[in-house]
Structures are given as structure tokens and as C-alpha cells.
């Protein structure tokens, strides 16, 4: 009987130790997850960015805002965009926004290049049009360590989500992010961009 009791006590103790170890493991995993979530944040407000607008024109077509004819058919860059410096990073999906160059049913593009000012691990890129407007037809992003590396970086396709478009994936390291929005609608808008990652 004594041996049976000792064995039962040993089994009970072992189970208790196992449960305690299991609780510690769960707690450690929860702390790791909380730490990772705390480090992931929107990096866009601290970044510098530039905007370039493009419109498709035919050879000989007078380019709006320049009064000069296009010398070839294709995408033409617009005069420099002069909007507020925080138009795309002020947390608002209205107010100061970026609009496509000129009203037409021809193809148009909005290109935005972000400089995060330091290398970061980027896990999400999200964007939204002006409140109440449809998002662009297609949006892509490229992430690279240098501006020169953007052309060779993988093209990431943003998918529809929450009235906007987003890419989510395994963290990609880089300092520069180029976003290209394209549309064939008469007008296109871009109101807000979020870049989630770990600095």
C-alpha cells in the first residue's frame, strides 16, 4: 500500500511539473507574440515620399497643363505634384489627397516612392482612395534596400480589402518602397498609405 501511495504521489508530482512547464511555455509564447505585435507599427508617417502622376497621351495630343504636344504615344509625366507633405500619411481617408493628373477615360497612374529613412522589415502595405470613391483598378508595390534596387525587386500585388487594397506577407527587408496605382477610370484618387513593419 505504501509503495502504491508513493507511486501515486510521484505520478501526481510529475503531472503537476508537466502542467507547470506547459503553462510557462504558453506564457512565453504569448509574451513573444505580444512583443512582436508591439514592434510592428505604421512606418509611413515617419517616412519621406514623392509623388509622380502619369497620363496616357497620343502623339500630337496637347499635354494638359503644359500646352505642348506629346512627341510620342505613351505615358507622360505630369507637372510636379505640390500637395501637403502629409497628404498620404495623416491618418485620414479624405481631405488632402492625391488625384490623377487629368480627367479622361485613358489609362493613368499614380506612383509614390517612400524612403523609410532606415532599413525595416515590412510585412504589410495598405492604401485607400478618397472616402466614398472606388479604389484603383490595380496596385503594386516593390521593396528594396536602395532606390536603384526597386526596378529588380519582386512586384507585390495588392488585393482588395476594407474599401482599399493591401499586400501582406513574410517580412521583406528594405528602406525604399515604390507603390504604383493604375486605372482606366475618368479619375483616380489616393488618400492614405500605411506601411506596417518593424524598424
C-alpha positions in Angstrom: 0.0 0.0 0.0 2.8 2.3 0.9 4.6 1.7 -2.4 1.3 2.4 -4.3 0.9 5.7 -2.4 4.5 6.7 -3.2 4.0 5.8 -6.9 0.7 7.8 -6.9 2.5 10.8 -5.3 5.3 10.6 -7.9 2.8 10.5 -10.8 0.8 13.4 -9.3 4.1 15.4 -8.9 5.2 14.6 -12.4 1.8 15.7 -13.8 2.0 18.9 -11.8 5.5 19.6 -13.1 4.4 18.9 -16.6 1.4 21.3 -16.2 3.7 24.0 -14.8 6.1 23.6 -17.7 3.2 23.8 -20.1 1.9 27.0 -18.5 5.4 28.5 -18.7 5.7 27.6 -22.4 2.3 29.1 -23.2 3.1 32.3 -21.2 6.5 32.6 -23.0 4.8 32.2 -26.5 2.2 34.8 -25.5 4.9 37.3 -24.4 6.8 36.7 -27.7 3.6 37.3 -29.7 2.8 40.5 -27.7 6.4 41.7 -28.2 6.2 41.2 -31.9 2.9 42.9 -32.2 4.2 45.8 -30.2 7.2 46.3 -32.5 5.0 46.2 -35.7 3.7 49.6 -36.5 2.9 52.0 -39.3 6.2 53.3 -40.6 4.7 55.7 -43.3 4.2 58.8 -41.1 7.9 59.0 -40.3 9.0 58.4 -43.9 9.7 60.9 -46.7 7.9 60.3 -50.0 7.5 61.7 -53.5 4.5 61.5 -55.9 4.6 61.3 -59.7 1.5 61.4 -61.8 1.3 59.9 -65.3 -1.3 60.2 -68.0 -1.5 58.3 -71.3 -1.4 60.5 -74.4 -1.2 60.1 -78.1 1.4 61.7 -80.3 0.4 65.3 -81.1 -2.1 65.5 -78.2 -1.7 68.7 -76.2 -0.5 67.7 -72.7 -2.7 69.3 -70.1 -1.0 71.9 -68.0 1.9 72.3 -70.4 0.3 73.5 -73.7 2.8 71.4 -75.6 2.0 68.4 -77.8 3.2 64.9 -76.9 6.0 63.8 -79.2 5.2 60.1 -78.8 2.4 57.9 -77.7 2.6 56.6 -74.2 2.6 57.6 -70.5 3.7 61.2 -69.9 4.8 62.5 -66.5 2.6 65.4 -65.2 4.0 68.6 -63.8 5.3 68.1 -60.2 2.7 67.3 -57.6 2.6 70.0 -55.0 0.3 68.7 -52.3 0.8 68.8 -48.5 3.7 66.7 -47.3 1.5 64.5 -45.1 -1.4 64.1 -47.5 -0.9 60.3 -47.7 0.2 59.7 -44.1 -2.1 61.9 -42.0 -4.4 59.0 -41.0 -7.4 60.4 -42.9 -9.2 58.9 -45.9 -10.4 62.3 -47.1 -9.3 65.9 -47.1 -5.8 66.3 -48.6 -5.4 63.6 -51.2 -3.6 62.8 -54.4 -5.7 62.8 -57.6 -4.8 61.5 -61.1 -3.4 64.1 -63.5 -6.3 65.0 -65.8 -9.9 63.8 -66.3 -10.0 61.3 -69.2 -11.0 57.7 -70.0 -7.4 56.9 -70.9 -5.0 55.0 -68.6 -3.5 56.9 -65.7 -1.0 56.2 -63.0 -0.1 57.4 -59.5 3.5 56.5 -58.4 4.6 57.0 -54.8 8.1 56.3 -53.6 8.7 56.1 -49.9 12.0 56.4 -48.1 11.7 54.9 -44.6 15.0 56.6 -43.7 16.4 53.3 -42.4 16.1 49.6 -43.1 13.0 47.9 -41.9 11.2 44.6 -42.1 7.9 45.3 -43.9 5.0 42.9 -43.6 2.1 44.9 -45.0 1.4 47.7 -47.4 -2.1 49.2 -47.4 -3.8 52.0 -49.3 -7.1 53.7 -49.6 -8.8 56.0 -52.1 -10.7 59.2 -51.2 -13.6 58.3 -48.9 -16.6 57.1 -50.9 -14.6 56.5 -54.1 -13.7 53.2 -55.7 -10.0 52.1 -55.3 -7.8 52.0 -58.4 -8.0 49.1 -60.8 -4.6 47.7 -59.9 -1.9 48.5 -57.4 1.6 47.0 -56.9 4.5 47.6 -54.5 8.2 46.9 -54.6 10.5 46.9 -51.6 14.3 47.3 -51.8 17.4 48.3 -49.8 18.2 51.0 -52.4 16.4 53.2 -54.9 18.3 51.5 -57.7 17.2 48.1 -56.5 13.5 48.9 -56.8 13.4 48.0 -60.6 14.7 44.5 -59.9 12.6 43.9 -56.7 9.7 41.5 -56.8 6.4 43.0 -57.8 3.9 42.6 -54.9 0.2 42.7 -56.0 -2.2 44.5 -53.6 -5.6 42.8 -53.1 -9.0 44.3 -52.3 -9.6 44.7 -48.5 -11.6 47.2 -46.3 -12.5 49.5 -49.2 -8.9 49.7 -50.2 -6.1 47.5 -51.4 -3.4 45.6 -49.4 -0.4 43.3 -49.5 0.5 41.1 -46.6 3.3 38.6 -46.5 6.5 37.3 -44.9 8.6 40.4 -43.8 10.7 41.8 -46.6 13.7 43.9 -45.6 14.2 47.3 -47.3 14.4 51.0 -46.9 12.6 52.1 -50.1 9.1 51.2 -51.2 7.5 52.1 -54.5 3.8 51.9 -55.0 2.2 52.1 -58.4 -1.6 52.6 -58.8 -3.2 52.3 -62.2 -6.7 52.9 -63.5 -8.7 53.4 -66.7 -11.5 55.3 -64.8 -12.0 59.0 -65.6 -10.3 59.9 -62.3 -8.4 58.1 -59.6 -7.6 59.1 -56.1 -5.2 58.0 -53.3 -5.9 59.3 -49.8 -3.9 57.2 -47.4 -1.0 54.7 -47.3 0.1 52.5 -44.4 3.4 50.6 -44.3 3.4 48.1 -41.4 6.6 46.7 -40.2 9.4 46.6 -37.7 12.0 49.4 -37.8 
